[in-house]
Amino acid sequence: MNSGAMFGNLDRYASYDYWKAHPRVFFQTPEGMGEYRIAAVLKADVSMFDFQQASFHSPKELEAYAAQAKALSLFETGVAGAGFETTLTLVTCSYEWKEARNILVAVKAEPER
């Protein structure tokens, strides 16, 4: 929504300082709360990055997805995308060009031991 009422904070992640202050996102499902570390922040459209991809047929496919996101990222987060079986992609509109999107790709945080 243009008003920023839904997912309005996602566009703030284009700022390195904002990401630095908020490097994690939390995703709640009926099974519980999941914590994710942001691996990449990008502005792209579907022709540049297939953010609509919902499933991966192999770990290599998921690693390629995360690697492409990191290659397009606005800055380096230091969070590796490879080796994680759960990835969360958050997408909202961006207005730099037609069909532009703000995209966060995050990987499930390892449980503390």
PEBEL-V215992 format. One record per backbone hydrogen bond with DSSP energy under -0.5 kcal/mol. CO is the residue of the C=O (numbers start at 1). NH is the residue of the N-H. E is the energy in kcal/mol with one decimal. If there is no record, write none. Layout:
CO|NH|E, CO|NH|E
This chain:
1|4|-1.7, 4|8|-0.8, 5|7|-0.6, 7|10|-1.6, 8|11|-0.6, 9|12|-1.1, 9|13|-0.6, 10|13|-1.2, 11|14|-1.4, 12|15|-2.0, 14|16|-0.5, 15|19|-2.3, 16|20|-2.8, 17|21|-1.7, 18|22|-1.3, 19|22|-0.5, 23|38|-2.4, 25|36|-2.8, 27|34|-2.6, 29|32|-1.5, 32|29|-2.5, 34|27|-2.7, 35|109|-3.2, 36|25|-2.3, 37|39|-0.5, 37|107|-2.6, 39|77|-0.5, 40|105|-2.4, 41|74|-3.4, 42|44|-0.5, 42|103|-2.8, 44|101|-2.0, 45|48|-1.7, 45|49|-2.1, 49|51|-2.2, 50|53|-1.6, 58|62|-1.7, 59|63|-2.5, 60|64|-2.3, 61|65|-2.1, 62|66|-2.5, 63|67|-2.5, 64|68|-2.4, 65|69|-2.2, 66|70|-2.5, 67|71|-2.2, 68|72|-1.6, 69|73|-0.7, 78|80|-0.6, 81|84|-0.8, 85|87|-0.5, 86|108|-2.2, 88|90|-0.5, 88|106|-3.2, 90|104|-2.5, 92|102|-2.9, 97|100|-2.0, 100|94|-2.0, 101|44|-1.7, 101|103|-0.5, 102|92|-2.0, 103|42|-2.6, 104|90|-2.5, 104|106|-0.5, 105|39|-2.6, 105|40|-1.9, 106|88|-3.1, 107|37|-3.0
